[in-house]
């Protein structure tokens, strides 16, 4: 089985700017630990406008909800 193209991640500068904008907190629940960068829209858009800071729990919950609704396959 072959894998698809490698995931395109945000640059270090965008990651830092998103953290600064979010004041180093999850933008969903306010938690300060286990922060991750989430693509808001299309994964090819790696701009700050397409970045959201979520803690690991909120990020997992977001994708689990999308899978449950049949949006993420």
MOPAC internal coordinates of N, CA, C and O (Angstrom, degrees):
PM7 1SCF
backbone

  N    0.0000 0     0.00 0     0.00 0    0    0    0
  C    1.4402 1     0.00 0     0.00 0    1    0    0
  C    1.5271 1   108.85 1     0.00 0    2    1    0
  O    1.2310 1   120.29 1   -49.69 1    3    2    1
  N    1.3072 1   117.05 1   130.31 1    3    2    1
  C    1.4569 1   120.43 1  -179.60 1    5    3    2
  C    1.5172 1   109.99 1   -96.48 1    6    5    3
  O    1.2310 1   121.97 1   -31.06 1    7    6    5
  N    1.2934 1   113.83 1   148.94 1    7    6    5
  C    1.4621 1   119.41 1   177.76 1    9    7    6
  C    1.5166 1   108.66 1   -91.09 1   10    9    7
  O    1.2310 1   120.84 1   -23.31 1   11   10    9
  N    1.3229 1   115.99 1   156.69 1   11   10    9
  C    1.4532 1   121.52 1   175.71 1   13   11   10
  C    1.5184 1   110.42 1   -75.01 1   14   13   11
  O    1.2310 1   120.92 1     8.19 1   15   14   13
  N    1.3095 1   115.85 1  -171.81 1   15   14   13
  C    1.4654 1   119.10 1   179.36 1   17   15   14
  C    1.5280 1   110.35 1   -64.25 1   18   17   15
  O    1.2310 1   120.57 1   -25.40 1   19   18   17
  N    1.3294 1   116.52 1   154.60 1   19   18   17
  C    1.4674 1   118.48 1  -179.89 1   21   19   18
  C    1.5191 1   111.25 1   -62.03 1   22   21   19
  O    1.2310 1   121.09 1   -30.43 1   23   22   21
  N    1.3333 1   115.52 1   149.57 1   23   22   21
  C    1.4635 1   120.21 1   178.82 1   25   23   22
  C    1.5130 1   109.95 1   -63.82 1   26   25   23
  O    1.2310 1   120.84 1   -40.35 1   27   26   25
  N    1.2955 1   115.99 1   139.65 1   27   26   25
  C    1.4567 1   120.83 1   177.17 1   29   27   26
  C    1.5214 1   107.59 1   -95.83 1   30   29   27
  O    1.2310 1   121.81 1   -62.69 1   31   30   29
  N    1.2993 1   114.14 1   117.31 1   31   30   29
  C    1.4530 1   119.46 1  -177.15 1   33   31   30
  C    1.5239 1   109.91 1  -101.79 1   34   33   31
  O    1.2310 1   121.10 1   -13.37 1   35   34   33
  N    1.2913 1   115.50 1   166.63 1   35   34   33
  C    1.4483 1   121.84 1   177.25 1   37   35   34
  C    1.5254 1   109.76 1   -71.42 1   38   37   35
  O    1.2310 1   120.60 1   -28.39 1   39   38   37
  N    1.3108 1   116.46 1   151.61 1   39   38   37
  C    1.4624 1   120.44 1   175.60 1   41   39   38
  C    1.5232 1   108.97 1   -69.00 1   42   41   39
  O    1.2310 1   121.13 1   -17.52 1   43   42   41
  N    1.3075 1   115.45 1   162.48 1   43   42   41
  C    1.4585 1   120.67 1   178.23 1   45   43   42
  C    1.5321 1   110.61 1   -61.47 1   46   45   43
  O    1.2310 1   120.18 1   143.15 1   47   46   45
  N    1.3369 1   117.27 1   -36.85 1   47   46   45
  C    1.4658 1   120.95 1   179.60 1   49   47   46
  C    1.5272 1   111.28 1   -65.02 1   50   49   47
  O    1.2310 1   120.22 1   137.13 1   51   50   49
  N    1.3376 1   117.19 1   -42.87 1   51   50   49
  C    1.4713 1   120.82 1   178.54 1   53   51   50
  C    1.5243 1   109.96 1   -66.50 1   54   53   51
  O    1.2310 1   120.54 1   137.97 1   55   54   53
  N    1.3194 1   116.57 1   -42.03 1   55   54   53
  C    1.4625 1   120.59 1   178.69 1   57   55   54
  C    1.5299 1   110.07 1   -58.42 1   58   57   55
  O    1.2310 1   120.46 1   132.15 1   59   58   57
  N    1.3223 1   116.72 1   -47.85 1   59   58   57
  C    1.4664 1   120.21 1  -179.65 1   61   59   58
  C    1.5323 1   111.01 1   -64.54 1   62   61   59
  O    1.2310 1   119.86 1   136.84 1   63   62   61
  N    1.3264 1   117.87 1   -43.16 1   63   62   61
  C    1.4702 1   120.94 1   179.41 1   65   63   62
  C    1.5272 1   111.17 1   -61.78 1   66   65   63
  O    1.2310 1   120.27 1   141.50 1   67   66   65
  N    1.3368 1   117.09 1   -38.50 1   67   66   65
  C    1.4692 1   120.44 1   178.45 1   69   67   66
  C    1.5288 1   110.61 1   -66.24 1   70   69   67
  O    1.2310 1   120.56 1   138.89 1   71   70   69
  N    1.3233 1   116.54 1   -41.11 1   71   70   69
  C    1.4639 1   119.94 1   176.93 1   73   71   70
  C    1.5277 1   110.99 1   -62.59 1   74   73   71
  O    1.2310 1   120.55 1   137.36 1   75   74   73
  N    1.3210 1   116.56 1   -42.64 1   75   74   73
  C    1.4647 1   120.67 1   178.90 1   77   75   74
  C    1.5312 1   110.29 1   -62.47 1   78   77   75
  O    1.2310 1   120.82 1   133.82 1   79   78   77
  N    1.3350 1   116.04 1   -46.18 1   79   78   77
  C    1.4601 1   120.37 1   179.99 1   81   79   78
  C    1.5309 1   111.12 1   -59.16 1   82   81   79
  O    1.2310 1   120.64 1   140.67 1   83   82   81
  N    1.3325 1   116.38 1   -39.33 1   83   82   81
  C    1.4653 1   121.93 1  -178.40 1   85   83   82
  C    1.5330 1   112.16 1   -84.21 1   86   85   83
  O    1.2310 1   120.52 1  -179.01 1   87   86   85
  N    1.3223 1   116.61 1     0.99 1   87   86   85
  C    1.4699 1   122.44 1  -178.30 1   89   87   86
  C    1.5234 1   111.33 1    57.16 1   90   89   87
  O    1.2310 1   121.15 1  -142.24 1   91   90   89
  N    1.3422 1   115.40 1    37.76 1   91   90   89
  C    1.4597 1   123.29 1   176.88 1   93   91   90
  C    1.5275 1   111.88 1    55.61 1   94   93   91
  O    1.2310 1   121.17 1  -139.80 1   95   94   93
  N    1.3342 1   115.37 1    40.20 1   95   94   93
  C    1.4694 1   122.99 1   177.65 1   97   95   94
  C    1.5282 1   109.31 1  -136.02 1   98   97   95
  O    1.2310 1   121.07 1   -25.23 1   99   98   97
  N    1.3183 1   115.55 1   154.77 1   99   98   97
  C    1.4627 1   120.84 1   173.58 1  101   99   98
  C    1.5268 1   107.98 1   -62.93 1  102  101   99
  O    1.2310 1   120.46 1   -48.97 1  103  102  101
  N    1.3142 1   116.72 1   131.03 1  103  102  101
  C    1.4593 1   120.64 1  -178.83 1  105  103  102
  C    1.5264 1   112.08 1   -76.57 1  106  105  103
  O    1.2310 1   120.14 1   175.29 1  107  106  105
  N    1.3231 1   117.34 1    -4.71 1  107  106  105
  C    1.4637 1   121.57 1   177.41 1  109  107  106
  C    1.5283 1   111.53 1   -98.93 1  110  109  107
  O    1.2310 1   120.64 1   128.33 1  111  110  109
  N    1.3420 1   116.38 1   -51.67 1  111  110  109
  C    1.4699 1   119.55 1  -173.22 1  113  111  110
  C    1.5262 1   114.20 1  -117.03 1  114  113  111
  O    1.2310 1   119.62 1   168.27 1  115  114  113
  N    1.3229 1   118.33 1   -11.73 1  115  114  113
  C    1.4554 1   121.26 1   178.62 1  117  115  114
  C    1.5152 1   115.54 1    90.41 1  118  117  115
  O    1.2310 1   120.19 1   179.60 1  119  118  117
  N    1.3269 1   117.23 1    -0.40 1  119  118  117
  C    1.4575 1   121.11 1  -179.49 1  121  119  118
  C    1.5303 1   110.64 1   -62.44 1  122  121  119
  O    1.2310 1   120.33 1   -30.02 1  123  122  121
  N    1.3340 1   116.97 1   149.98 1  123  122  121
  C    1.4611 1   122.01 1  -178.32 1  125  123  122
  C    1.5318 1   113.15 1  -104.01 1  126  125  123
  O    1.2310 1   119.52 1   171.79 1  127  126  125
  N    1.3149 1   118.53 1    -8.21 1  127  126  125
  C    1.4625 1   122.55 1  -175.46 1  129  127  126
  C    1.5272 1   111.34 1  -103.99 1  130  129  127
  O    1.2310 1   121.59 1   -24.83 1  131  130  129
  N    1.3208 1   114.57 1   155.17 1  131  130  129
  C    1.4696 1   123.50 1   173.99 1  133  131  130
  C    1.5292 1   111.78 1    52.32 1  134  133  131
  O    1.2310 1   120.36 1  -129.39 1  135  134  133
  N    1.3155 1   116.93 1    50.61 1  135  134  133
  C    1.4587 1   121.25 1  -178.56 1  137  135  134
  C    1.5200 1   111.18 1   -80.49 1  138  137  135
  O    1.2310 1   121.29 1   -41.06 1  139  138  137
  N    1.3158 1   115.14 1   138.94 1  139  138  137
  C    1.4638 1   122.49 1  -179.71 1  141  139  138
  C    1.5240 1   109.06 1  -131.05 1  142  141  139
  O    1.2310 1   121.58 1   -23.58 1  143  142  141
  N    1.3156 1   114.59 1   156.42 1  143  142  141
  C    1.4549 1   120.51 1   177.68 1  145  143  142
  C    1.5233 1   108.79 1   -97.35 1  146  145  143
  O    1.2310 1   120.62 1   -51.78 1  147  146  145
  N    1.2968 1   116.41 1   128.22 1  147  146  145
  C    1.4725 1   122.93 1  -176.55 1  149  147  146
  C    1.5226 1   109.75 1  -115.44 1  150  149  147
  O    1.2310 1   120.44 1   -44.48 1  151  150  149
  N    1.3306 1   116.76 1   135.52 1  151  150  149
  C    1.4692 1   121.65 1   172.55 1  153  151  150
  C    1.5259 1   108.09 1   -76.53 1  154  153  151
  O    1.2310 1   119.95 1   -56.33 1  155  154  153
  N    1.3132 1   117.70 1   123.67 1  155  154  153
  C    1.4635 1   121.94 1   178.81 1  157  155  154
  C    1.5185 1   109.96 1   -75.21 1  158  157  155
  O    1.2310 1   120.69 1   135.02 1  159  158  157
  N    1.3090 1   116.28 1   -44.98 1  159  158  157
  C    1.4650 1   121.68 1  -178.06 1  161  159  158
  C    1.5163 1   110.65 1  -118.79 1  162  161  159
  O    1.2310 1   120.91 1    43.12 1  163  162  161
  N    1.2989 1   115.87 1  -136.88 1  163  162  161
  C    1.4682 1   122.47 1  -176.25 1  165  163  162
  C    1.5242 1   111.42 1   -61.44 1  166  165  163
  O    1.2310 1   120.68 1   -45.94 1  167  166  165
  N    1.3225 1   116.31 1   134.06 1  167  166  165
  C    1.4704 1   121.45 1  -177.26 1  169  167  166
  C    1.5209 1   112.85 1   -63.38 1  170  169  167
  O    1.2310 1   119.64 1   157.29 1  171  170  169
  N    1.3170 1   118.30 1   -22.71 1  171  170  169
  C    1.4669 1   119.89 1   179.91 1  173  171  170
  C    1.5285 1   111.61 1   -71.46 1  174  173  171
  O    1.2310 1   120.27 1   158.40 1  175  174  173
  N    1.3160 1   117.09 1   -21.60 1  175  174  173
  C    1.4684 1   121.84 1   178.73 1  177  175  174
  C    1.5234 1   108.00 1   -85.80 1  178  177  175
  O    1.2310 1   120.82 1   -73.93 1  179  178  177
  N    1.3136 1   116.03 1   106.07 1  179  178  177
  C    1.4603 1   120.98 1  -178.49 1  181  179  178
  C    1.5252 1   111.87 1  -104.66 1  182  181  179
  O    1.2310 1   120.81 1  -152.01 1  183  182  181
  N    1.3280 1   116.06 1    27.99 1  183  182  181
  C    1.4619 1   120.77 1  -179.65 1  185  183  182
  C    1.5282 1   110.60 1   -83.71 1  186  185  183
  O    1.2310 1   121.21 1   -15.74 1  187  186  185
  N    1.3173 1   115.29 1   164.26 1  187  186  185
  C    1.4586 1   121.21 1   177.58 1  189  187  186
  C    1.5240 1   111.18 1   -60.40 1  190  189  187
  O    1.2310 1   120.32 1   148.70 1  191  190  189
  N    1.3210 1   116.99 1   -31.30 1  191  190  189
  C    1.4679 1   120.79 1  -179.12 1  193  191  190
  C    1.5258 1   112.16 1   -68.56 1  194  193  191
  O    1.2310 1   120.33 1   162.39 1  195  194  193
  N    1.3329 1   116.98 1   -17.61 1  195  194  193
  C    1.4583 1   121.74 1  -179.60 1  197  195  194
  C    1.5295 1   111.34 1  -104.53 1  198  197  195
  O    1.2310 1   120.18 1  -167.75 1  199  198  197
  N    1.3227 1   117.27 1    12.25 1  199  198  197
  C    1.4603 1   121.88 1  -176.38 1  201  199  198
  C    1.5203 1   110.42 1  -112.37 1  202  201  199
  O    1.2310 1   121.59 1   -39.56 1  203  202  201
  N    1.3246 1   114.56 1   140.44 1  203  202  201
  C    1.4645 1   120.88 1   175.97 1  205  203  202
  C    1.5159 1   107.48 1  -139.95 1  206  205  203
  O    1.2310 1   120.41 1   -41.73 1  207  206  205
  N    1.3057 1   116.82 1   138.27 1  207  206  205
  C    1.4637 1   122.00 1   178.74 1  209  207  206
  C    1.5294 1   108.73 1   -91.58 1  210  209  207
  O    1.2310 1   121.14 1   -56.34 1  211  210  209
  N    1.3355 1   115.42 1   123.66 1  211  210  209
  C    1.4632 1   122.06 1   177.03 1  213  211  210
  C    1.5250 1   108.51 1  -131.63 1  214  213  211
  O    1.2310 1   120.27 1   -32.20 1  215  214  213
  N    1.3274 1   117.09 1   147.80 1  215  214  213
  C    1.4625 1   119.12 1   171.45 1  217  215  214
  C    1.5337 1   107.14 1   -73.42 1  218  217  215
  O    1.2310 1   120.90 1   -15.47 1  219  218  217
  N    1.3163 1   115.89 1   164.53 1  219  218  217
  C    1.4660 1   120.20 1  -177.32 1  221  219  218
  C    1.5280 1   111.97 1   -57.48 1  222  221  219
  O    1.2310 1   120.17 1   141.19 1  223  222  221
  N    1.3296 1   117.27 1   -38.81 1  223  222  221
  C    1.4720 1   120.81 1  -178.60 1  225  223  222
  C    1.5290 1   110.97 1   -66.76 1  226  225  223
  O    1.2310 1   119.78 1   133.68 1  227  226  225
  N    1.3334 1   118.02 1   -46.32 1  227  226  225
  C    1.4711 1   120.78 1  -179.93 1  229  227  226
  C    1.5290 1   110.99 1   -66.77 1  230  229  227
  O    1.2310 1   120.55 1   143.13 1  231  230  229
  N    1.3444 1   116.55 1   -36.87 1  231  230  229
  C    1.4572 1   120.61 1   179.14 1  233  231  230
  C    1.5332 1   110.14 1   -64.66 1  234  233  231
  O    1.2310 1   120.57 1   134.90 1  235  234  233
  N    1.3320 1   116.52 1   -45.10 1  235  234  233
  C    1.4653 1   120.73 1   178.60 1  237  235  234
  C    1.5282 1   110.56 1   -64.30 1  238  237  235
  O    1.2310 1   120.24 1   137.41 1  239  238  237
  N    1.3296 1   117.14 1   -42.59 1  239  238  237
  C    1.4631 1   121.40 1   178.88 1  241  239  238
  C    1.5273 1   110.98 1   -61.34 1  242  241  239
  O    1.2310 1   120.38 1   138.87 1  243  242  241
  N    1.3357 1   116.88 1   -41.13 1  243  242  241
  C    1.4556 1   121.55 1   179.40 1  245  243  242
  C    1.5353 1   110.60 1   -59.07 1  246  245  243
  O    1.2310 1   120.62 1   131.02 1  247  246  245
  N    1.3331 1   116.42 1   -48.98 1  247  246  245
  C    1.4644 1   119.22 1  -178.00 1  249  247  246
  C    1.5293 1   112.07 1   -72.25 1  250  249  247
  O    1.2310 1   119.75 1   146.00 1  251  250  249
  N    1.3159 1   118.07 1   -34.00 1  251  250  249
  C    1.4690 1   120.58 1   176.74 1  253  251  250
  C    1.5278 1   109.76 1   -63.63 1  254  253  251
  O    1.2310 1   120.21 1   139.85 1  255  254  253
  N    1.3154 1   117.19 1   -40.15 1  255  254  253
  C    1.4681 1   121.30 1   178.47 1  257  255  254
  C    1.5280 1   110.31 1   -64.68 1  258  257  255
  O    1.2310 1   120.30 1   137.76 1  259  258  257
  N    1.3192 1   117.03 1   -42.24 1  259  258  257
  C    1.4746 1   120.55 1   178.94 1  261  259  258
  C    1.5287 1   110.71 1   -64.83 1  262  261  259
  O    1.2310 1   120.30 1   139.82 1  263  262  261
  N    1.3421 1   117.03 1   -40.18 1  263  262  261
  C    1.4744 1   119.61 1   177.87 1  265  263  262
  C    1.5246 1   110.10 1   -65.04 1  266  265  263
  O    1.2310 1   120.35 1   138.20 1  267  266  265
  N    1.3352 1   116.94 1   -41.80 1  267  266  265
  C    1.4620 1   121.44 1   179.81 1  269  267  266
  C    1.5208 1   110.83 1   -60.55 1  270  269  267
  O    1.2310 1   120.37 1   142.67 1  271  270  269
  N    1.3235 1   116.90 1   -37.33 1  271  270  269
  C    1.4567 1   121.54 1   179.77 1  273  271  270
  C    1.5246 1   112.77 1   -84.18 1  274  273  271
  O    1.2310 1   120.49 1   178.32 1  275  274  273
  N    1.3467 1   116.66 1    -1.68 1  275  274  273
  C    1.4642 1   120.35 1   177.53 1  277  275  274
  C    1.5142 1   114.38 1    81.09 1  278  277  275
  O    1.2310 1   120.00 1  -164.71 1  279  278  277
  N    1.3411 1   117.60 1    15.29 1  279  278  277
  C    1.4565 1   120.95 1   179.48 1  281  279  278
  C    1.5165 1   110.02 1   -83.65 1  282  281  279
  O    1.2310 1   119.87 1   134.29 1  283  282  281
  N    1.3367 1   117.85 1   -45.71 1  283  282  281
  C    1.4626 1   122.97 1   175.97 1  285  283  282
  C    1.5223 1   106.28 1   -96.69 1  286  285  283
  O    1.2310 1   120.95 1   -52.89 1  287  286  285
  N    1.2879 1   115.79 1   127.11 1  287  286  285
  C    1.4708 1   119.97 1   179.12 1  289  287  286
  C    1.5004 1   110.65 1   -95.70 1  290  289  287
  O    1.2310 1   120.10 1   180.00 1  291  290  289

